[in-house]
Amino acid sequence: MKSKVAEALKLKYFPVAVIHTNEKPDNAVEFTQGRRGCVPFLLKAAGSGKTGVFSRETYGCIGGGTGLGFGNTYVNFPGGIEYFLSTGNKEFCQTEQGKMIAQKMPHLQDGEGYLKSPEIAENFIKQLPVVDIPYEYVVYKPLKDVKEGEKVKLVVFLANPDQLSALCILASYNRPTRDNVVSYFGAGCHQTCLMPYQECEKEYPKAIIGLTDISVRKVFDKDILSFTVPYKMFLELEDNANDSNVFLYKHEWQEILKRN
């Protein structure tokens, strides 16, 4: 599947299709069951041309399970996710189980400090639009490799600031509203899957800017953020990009392209 938007923006990475399916794709990259992995690693792999797949046994980390839509996997977080995101759980880390886990998760004791208190962190978790999708697999696939009959749920663009600016303008090109692009606090997988899922049900879905999670910044180039849209909004952007009067073919954007 070709993308007029990606062509006009001269993206470094392929747009990534997020697909829900009960059929596991052949030759897909997958985390080993029982081994830790970060969901954005496979997002980058898909942007680089590979296909990645997740199941309920291979989503990589507890947060990734929730972020991909496999239910509330945070209930299994050792010592409580609300402590990990905030001040840490020193008491738990003094137990035999805690000592063993803390060896692999050093932030468990002092916390990541992303939220001020466990109470604020707990409230954040309660507000997440948790969903348990009725499918066995979530697939990350380069959009160019999507075959006829495959149902794309979301499309994720990986873009630098110039390209992100163009995407933001394109998202409002045919809309009477100005709040068509948003960015929410959350993990990288929340921003590129879980939160965009709820936009799919809306008549006028919004695009979500993501990868602002510091824990995943080292996975990507320093100037890359994500711009995720439901598939029907992707088609809207494509239609906008085909308009001969759109800014993509005019002087300002053509000048910006020269430095990209």
Sequence and secondary structure as in RCSB ss.txt:
>XXXX:A:sequence
MKSKVAEALKLKYFPVAVIHTNEKPDNAVEFTQGRRGCVPFLLKAAGSGKTGVFSRETYGCIGGGTGLGFGNTYV
NFPGGIEYFLSTGNKEFCQTEQGKMIAQKMPHLQDGEGYLKSPEIAENFIKQLPVVDIPYEYVVYKPLKDVKEGE
KVKLVVFLANPDQLSALCILASYNRPTRDNVVSYFGAGCHQTCLMPYQECEKEYPKAIIGLTDISVRKVFDKDIL
SFTVPYKMFLELEDNANDSNVFLYKHEWQEILKRN
>XXXX:A:secstr
   HHHHHHT SS  EEEEEESS  TT B   TTS   HHHHHHHHHTT  EEE TT SSSHHHHHHHTB  GGG
G TT HHHHTTT  HHHHTSHHHHHHHHH THHHH   SSSSHHHHHHHHHHS   B SSSEEEEEEGGG  TT 
 EEEEEEEE HHHHHHHHHHHHTT S S  EE  SS HHIIIIIHHHHHTTSSS  EEEE   HHHHTTS TT E
EEEEEHHHHHHHHHHHT TTSGGGSHHHHHHHTT 
